[in-house]
Amino acid sequence: MKKLFVLAAMIGLSTAAFAQDATQNKADQAVSETKAAGRKAGKEVKKDAKVVGEKTREGYDKVEDGTKKGAKKVADGTEDAYDATKKEAKKAKKNMKEKVND
């Protein structure tokens, strides 16, 4: 009878130990999966941040180019306006001389 109780106790202890091992393995697996998901999410965030940085740089370059083109057009327009004003001033001066001489 003692042998039967000892055998039953051994079976109970081994079952409990096996159940504890299975639970620990499941917990370890869950931790590993969570770490892997975290690493994957981190890589995606870095990739997205890099894309955002590149797009920001492209936008900056386009704005810079547009500003330079706009400044050149303004300078050209100003020069044309200056030339036109100078031409008109010469005409006005000539007309005044003619009127004075008449």
C-alpha positions as YAML, in Angstrom:
chain: A
units: angstrom
residues:
- id: 1
  name: MET
  ca: [0.00, 0.00, 0.00]
- id: 2
  name: LYS
  ca: [2.87, 2.34, 0.83]
- id: 3
  name: LYS
  ca: [4.36, 1.63, -2.58]
- id: 4
  name: LEU
  ca: [1.06, 2.58, -4.18]
- id: 5
  name: PHE
  ca: [0.94, 5.89, -2.30]
- id: 6
  name: VAL
  ca: [4.57, 6.63, -3.15]
- id: 7
  name: LEU
  ca: [3.87, 5.79, -6.81]
- id: 8
  name: ALA
  ca: [0.77, 8.04, -6.82]
- id: 9
  name: ALA
  ca: [2.73, 10.85, -5.15]
- id: 10
  name: MET
  ca: [5.51, 10.52, -7.75]
- id: 11
  name: ILE
  ca: [2.96, 10.64, -10.57]
- id: 12
  name: GLY
  ca: [1.33, 13.71, -9.02]
- id: 13
  name: LEU
  ca: [4.67, 15.50, -8.60]
- id: 14
  name: SER
  ca: [5.82, 14.70, -12.14]
- id: 15
  name: THR
  ca: [2.48, 15.89, -13.53]
- id: 16
  name: ALA
  ca: [2.77, 19.14, -11.57]
- id: 17
  name: ALA
  ca: [6.36, 19.61, -12.70]
- id: 18
  name: PHE
  ca: [5.39, 18.94, -16.32]
- id: 19
  name: ALA
  ca: [2.49, 21.41, -16.09]
- id: 20
  name: GLN
  ca: [4.83, 24.02, -14.58]
- id: 21
  name: ASP
  ca: [7.35, 23.41, -17.39]
- id: 22
  name: ALA
  ca: [4.64, 23.75, -20.04]
- id: 23
  name: THR
  ca: [3.44, 27.01, -18.46]
- id: 24
  name: GLN
  ca: [7.01, 28.34, -18.31]
- id: 25
  name: ASN
  ca: [7.58, 27.38, -21.96]
- id: 26
  name: LYS
  ca: [4.39, 29.17, -22.99]
- id: 27
  name: ALA
  ca: [5.42, 32.26, -21.03]
- id: 28
  name: ASP
  ca: [8.90, 32.21, -22.60]
- id: 29
  name: GLN
  ca: [7.38, 31.83, -26.05]
- id: 30
  name: ALA
  ca: [5.02, 34.76, -25.42]
- id: 31
  name: VAL
  ca: [7.95, 36.91, -24.28]
- id: 32
  name: SER
  ca: [9.93, 35.97, -27.40]
- id: 33
  name: GLU
  ca: [7.00, 36.78, -29.67]
- id: 34
  name: THR
  ca: [6.48, 40.12, -27.92]
- id: 35
  name: LYS
  ca: [10.17, 41.00, -28.28]
- id: 36
  name: ALA
  ca: [10.11, 40.04, -31.95]
- id: 37
  name: ALA
  ca: [7.01, 42.16, -32.55]
- id: 38
  name: GLY
  ca: [8.66, 45.07, -30.75]
- id: 39
  name: ARG
  ca: [11.79, 44.79, -32.89]
- id: 40
  name: LYS
  ca: [9.72, 44.60, -36.05]
- id: 41
  name: ALA
  ca: [7.69, 47.66, -35.02]
- id: 42
  name: GLY
  ca: [10.91, 49.52, -34.20]
- id: 43
  name: LYS
  ca: [12.33, 48.76, -37.65]
- id: 44
  name: GLU
  ca: [9.10, 49.95, -39.30]
- id: 45
  name: VAL
  ca: [9.17, 53.17, -37.30]
- id: 46
  name: LYS
  ca: [12.78, 53.80, -38.31]
- id: 47
  name: LYS
  ca: [11.95, 53.08, -41.95]
- id: 48
  name: ASP
  ca: [8.94, 55.42, -41.83]
- id: 49
  name: ALA
  ca: [11.01, 58.12, -40.13]
- id: 50
  name: LYS
  ca: [13.64, 57.81, -42.85]
- id: 51
  name: VAL
  ca: [10.95, 58.17, -45.56]
- id: 52
  name: VAL
  ca: [9.51, 61.21, -43.79]
- id: 53
  name: GLY
  ca: [12.99, 62.72, -43.56]
- id: 54
  name: GLU
  ca: [13.60, 62.15, -47.26]
- id: 55
  name: LYS
  ca: [10.24, 63.65, -48.22]
- id: 56
  name: THR
  ca: [10.92, 66.65, -45.97]
- id: 57
  name: ARG
  ca: [14.29, 67.17, -47.65]
- id: 58
  name: GLU
  ca: [12.68, 66.92, -51.11]
- id: 59
  name: GLY
  ca: [10.06, 69.48, -50.07]
- id: 60
  name: TYR
  ca: [12.75, 71.79, -48.72]
- id: 61
  name: ASP
  ca: [14.71, 71.51, -51.97]
- id: 62
  name: LYS
  ca: [11.61, 72.30, -54.04]
- id: 63
  name: VAL
  ca: [10.77, 75.32, -51.90]
- id: 64
  name: GLU
  ca: [14.37, 76.51, -52.16]
- id: 65
  name: ASP
  ca: [14.35, 76.14, -55.96]
- id: 66
  name: GLY
  ca: [11.01, 77.92, -56.21]
- id: 67
  name: THR
  ca: [12.26, 80.76, -54.03]
- id: 68
  name: LYS
  ca: [15.37, 81.16, -56.16]
- id: 69
  name: LYS
  ca: [13.32, 81.16, -59.38]
- id: 70
  name: GLY
  ca: [10.88, 83.66, -57.89]
- id: 71
  name: ALA
  ca: [13.71, 85.93, -56.75]
- id: 72
  name: LYS
  ca: [15.27, 85.78, -60.23]
- id: 73
  name: LYS
  ca: [11.94, 86.68, -61.86]
- id: 74
  name: VAL
  ca: [11.49, 89.58, -59.45]
- id: 75
  name: ALA
  ca: [15.01, 90.79, -60.21]
- id: 76
  name: ASP
  ca: [14.40, 90.50, -63.96]
- id: 77
  name: GLY
  ca: [11.08, 92.31, -63.62]
- id: 78
  name: THR
  ca: [12.67, 95.05, -61.57]
- id: 79
  name: GLU
  ca: [15.42, 95.49, -64.13]
- id: 80
  name: ASP
  ca: [12.87, 95.66, -66.96]
- id: 81
  name: ALA
  ca: [10.85, 98.23, -65.01]
- id: 82
  name: TYR
  ca: [13.99, 100.26, -64.37]
- id: 83
  name: ASP
  ca: [14.91, 100.18, -68.07]
- id: 84
  name: ALA
  ca: [11.37, 101.19, -69.06]
- id: 85
  name: THR
  ca: [11.38, 104.05, -66.54]
- id: 86
  name: LYS
  ca: [14.78, 105.21, -67.77]
- id: 87
  name: LYS
  ca: [13.53, 105.11, -71.35]
- id: 88
  name: GLU
  ca: [10.41, 107.09, -70.43]
- id: 89
  name: ALA
  ca: [12.53, 109.63, -68.54]
- id: 90
  name: LYS
  ca: [14.69, 110.14, -71.64]
- id: 91
  name: LYS
  ca: [11.56, 110.63, -73.78]
- id: 92
  name: ALA
  ca: [10.16, 113.12, -71.29]
- id: 93
  name: LYS
  ca: [13.46, 114.99, -71.19]
- id: 94
  name: LYS
  ca: [13.57, 115.11, -74.99]
- id: 95
  name: ASN
  ca: [9.96, 116.35, -75.16]
- id: 96
  name: MET
  ca: [10.71, 119.06, -72.61]
- id: 97
  name: LYS
  ca: [13.74, 120.23, -74.55]
- id: 98
  name: GLU
  ca: [11.64, 120.40, -77.69]
- id: 99
  name: LYS
  ca: [8.95, 122.42, -75.94]
- id: 100
  name: VAL
  ca: [11.51, 124.75, -74.42]
- id: 101
  name: ASN
  ca: [13.20, 125.25, -77.78]
- id: 102
  name: ASP
  ca: [9.92, 126.04, -79.52]
...
